[in-house]
Amino acid sequence: MFSSFFCKTPSVLLSRRNNSSSPPLFAFKHTFQMARSALDEMSDSGAFMRTASTFRNFISRDPNSQFPPESGRYHLYVSYACPWASRCLAYLKIKGLDKAIGFTSVKPIWERTKETDEHMGWVFPISNTEEPGAEPDPFNGAKSIRELYELASTNYNGKYTVPVLWDKKFKTIVSNESAEIIRMLNTEFNEIAENPALDLYPPHLRAQIDETNEWIYSGINNGVYKCGFARKQEPYDEAVKQLYDALDKCEEILSKQRYICGNILTEADIRLFVTLIRFDEVYAVHFKCNKKLLREYPNLFNYIKDIYQIPGMSSTVNMQHIKRHYYGSHPTINPFGIIPLGPNIDYSSPHDRARFSA
């Protein structure tokens, strides 16, 4: 979401003809100037207003699917800095899909994406050694995420966001909606996943997960951005109250059970974790979410360590990328790009969450 954030715009999906072997064409019709990054998504009241994702196709095991689950066909473009992209990377790792679906991370700090305009966004390094953790685009030779969007749609006029789930066969974007990408990764690739038994959206918990996702998204996932990008005091005050009400609710829930929807890991935990892991290192300072640090919440803090220590999860957290992006890419918030030194939290230290039965 954003050029760094995961933001969304309306779309019209066109078919070339009724031919399943032909890639889709995407047309975008707008009656207003689209925002090019989350920094542009402001209401007249000074509140941050996130817009919708654009590419919303679905990989499916349905025999008639234009996008079937095939090993080696798809590629995930991410930024380690972006929480929405990190959701998807977490699923690749814990479902055991990182051999079937490769991924590439962009550089953490936004740069000019074209010489002909002023857009700042995600770019690839020019070599494997330029930026530790980032790699050049291995398939299209794109210099930026923007170029991938323009390859997929020549008349695209929306935001150039990560994650991008790319179809190498049709050379197009399948989806840039993280909430839907993780659902695909959860179920549609089970025949080739190394951990197919892990179901993060089990049928008996779906209603609870959906309800939990809703208040966590509004209050926490998107809530930190509503605090950080507010340009007037009133919307900031409203957002920060909602944020801490939601964090207090999480703390209360986690005092009684290991995970947010019970004693099994679910999608809701992954969606919550990617925000929490960034909180004390970035959001408390950069987004003015400093009423209380997560280290001051005993249940939440141990919960973060518990999730971080799930095999594969720690590899999805690159704190150098995270801090360099936020502090280095938002000049209206941090004009000199100074990166705070700490707090350098050790999330691999022991936690107490095993006290709850599975």
N, C-alpha and C positions, 0 to 999 in steps of 0.2 A: 504494500500500500504506500503510496507516495512515490515520487520517482524513487524515493526510498521507501515510501509508504505504499500500502497496498490499496490503491484507490480505484474507483470503478466508474465506468461511464456507460450510457445506454448504447445498444448496438442493434443492427439488423443483420441477420444471417441469411445469405443468399446461396442457392445451389447453382452450380454451373448447368447441370441438367440432372435428370434422375439416373445418375451413374455413380455407383458407390466407389468406383476407382478414381474419381476426380476429387481433388481437394476442394474444400469450401472456399467461397469468396466472401469476404466481409466488407460490408458497406456501412459507413457511419454518417448519419445525417444529424446535424446539430443546428439549433436555432440560436445558439449563443456561443461565445468564445470559451473553449474548454480550458480548464486549469491544466498546467503542465507539471505541477508538483503540488504536494499537500500544502506548501506554503501559500499557494494561491487560493485555497479553499476556505474562504472566509465569508461569513454573512455580514450584513450591514451592522449587526449588533456587536461585531468583533469576536464572534464565536467561530470555532473551527467546525466545518461541515464536510464530512467525508463523503465522496461520491462513489458510485458503484463500479464494479469490475466490468470488463467489456467482452472478453473472449470466454464463452461459457459452454464449450463442448464437453462431452463426457466420454471417457474411455470405458468401454463396456464389453462384457463377455457375450452380449447378445450377438447371435450369428450375423445379423444385418448391420452391426455397428460399423460406421466408417472409421472408428478408432478402436480397434480391438487391442487387448492387452498382449503385446508381443515383446519378448526380451530383445533389447538392443535397439528398439525402434524410437524410443522417446528419450528426451534429455531435459533435465531440470536446470534452469538458470536461476541462481539465487544470489543474495548478498548475505553474508554472515551477520551483517549489521541489522538486517530487517527482520523483525519478529514474525511477520506473516510468512516470509520465505522460509524462516527457520522452522516453522511448523512442518512444512513439507519435507525439509531435510531430515527432521527428527523421524518422520514416518519412514523415509527411505532406510534409515539406519536401524530402527527398532523392528521393522517388519522384515528386514533382511532383503531389501530390494536394490541395494546400491550396486550390485553386480549386473542386474537386469536394466537398471535405469541410471545412467551416468549423471553427474552434475558438475556445473562450473560456477565458481563464484566470481563476481566482479570485484573491482577495487572498492575500498570502503568510502572514499571521499568523492563527492560529486565533482565532475569536471564538465567542461564544454563538450556537448555531443555533436556539434556541427560548427563549422567556421562561419556559416551564413546566418546564424541567429545566436541568441544569448542563452538558450536553454542549458541548464546544468542538470546532469543526471548520472546514472550508472554507466561506467565505462569499463572495458576490459584492459588489462595490462598488455603491453606489446610483447612481453616475453614471460616465461615461467619464473624468471628470477627477479622481475621488477618489483613485485609485491607479494610477499609471503602469504599464502592462503588463496591468492587469486590466480587465475589462468586466462590465457587468450581464448577466444571462442574457437573450439576445435572443429566446427563443422561449416560455418558460414563465413568465417573470417570477419565477422562483425566487429566494429570498433566500440560499439555501445549497445545497450539494451534497446535504445531507440531504433537502431538499424534493424533489429529483429522484428520490431513492430511494423516497420516500413516494408520489410520483406513479406510479412504476412498480409499486409493491406497497404496498397500504394496510396490510398486516400485517408489513411488513419489520421485522426485529429484529436486524439485523447491523450492520456497520460502514459508514460513509459515506465511501467512498474515491474517489480519482481514480487513473487515468483513468476516465471514463465515456464510452462510445460510445453516443450517443443516437439513436434512430430517431424523426424528426420525424413520420413518417406514423402510426405506432402509439402515439406518445408513451410510449415505454418504453425501458429500458436494454437494448441488445443484449448488451453485454459490459463487464465491469469488470476483465478479466484482460489485463494488458498483453502477456504472452507470446503470447496468442492474437490480440489486436488487431493486433500487428505482422505476424503471419503473414497475416491477412486483407489488410492494406494492401500486403503484398509481392506478392501474386498476384491477388487477386480483383477488383481495380480496374484491371487493366492496360489494358483497353480505353479508359479515360478518363484514365489517368495520363499526365503529360507526360514521364516517364522510365520507360516500361514495360520497357525492356531491362535495367534494374538488377534483378538477382535476388540478394537477400541471404541466400537459403536454397537454393542450387543443389543439385540432386539428388546430385551426386558428392561433396559435402561435408557432407551432412546428418548422417551418423553422427558425424563429427568435431565439427560444430557442437553437436550435442546433448550429446556428452560434455564438451565445453569449457564449455558453458553450465552444466552441472551443478556442476562444481567451482568455477567463477567465482561462481555464485549462492551456494553454500554458504559459500565462504571470503571473498568480497569484497562482492558486492551486498548480501547479507543479513548478511555477516560484520561489517560496520561497525556495523550495528544491534545485533547480539549483543554487541559491545563496549560501545556507548553506552548500551544499556538494561539491561545487567547490574546487578543489585542486590547481588551478592555477589562476592567476589574470585575465587573458583575459576572460575565460568563466564566471567568477564572474561578471566582468564589463558588459559583454553582457547580462547576466541574470538580473542583477539589473536594467539596463536601460529598458529592456522589462517589468519588474515588475512595475516600476513606470510609464511607459507609459500607462500600462493597468489600474493602479489605478487612474491616471489622467482621463482616459477615463470614468471610472466608476463615478468619482466625477462629471464630466460634464453631463453624462446621468441622474444622480440622482438629479441634480439641476432642472430638468424639469418634473420628474415623480417620483412616490412613490417607484416603484420597477424597477428592471433592464431591464425588457421587457415590461414595461407599468405600468398601475395602478392596476394590479392584481398580487398576489403572484404566482410564478412559480418555477419549478424545478431549474431554473438558479439561483434563489435567495438562495435556500438551499445550492446549490453547492458552491456559492460564500461566504455565511455566515460562513461556517465551517472553512474557511481559515481566514477570517477577524477577527473572534472572538479570534483567537490565535495570531494575528499579534503583537499588542503592548506588550502583556504579554510574548511572546516567540520569534517570528521571528525577531523582531527588534533587539534583543540582540543576541540570539543564532545563527541565520542565517544571521546576519550582514545586515539586511534590515532596516537600520537606517537613510536613507536619509530624510525621513519624517514619523512621526508617524500617525496612522489613526486618532488620536485625533486632528490632525491638519487639517483634511479634514472635514469640517462641515457637508456636505451631507452624506458622507460615515459613519461618526461616529454616526449620528442620525439614519441612515439606519440600522446599526448593532443593535442599541437599539430597533428599531422597530421590527426587526425579532426576537430578543431575547425575546421580550415580547408577542409574539404569544403564546397562551395557549399550554403548553406542551414543548415548545422549551427550556426554561431555564433548565428543568430537564435533558437535553441532554448535558449540559455544566458542566463539573466537572473540574474546573480550577486547583485544587490540583493535579488531575491525569495528566492533560495536562502539567503542569510545571514540575512535578516530572519525567514524562517520558522523555521529550526532554532534560532537563538539566542533567538527571541521566542515560541516555541510550546511549549517543554518546561520548565515552571517547576520540575519536580523535578530537572532537570539544571542549569538556568541561571536561578535564581529571580528575579534582577533584570533579566533580558533584555538584558544588556550585549552589544553586538555588537563583536567585535574589529575593529581598524582594518584590518589587512592580511590576507594579503600582497599582494593586488591583482596577480595574475600576468597577464602579457600573453601569452595563448595564440595571438595572431596573429603572434608573432615567428617568425623562420625556424626550421625543423627540418631534421633530417638523414635523414629516412626515405626520401627519393627515391633513396638509394643502393641500395635493393633493387629489382630488376627486377620489373615488373608481370607 
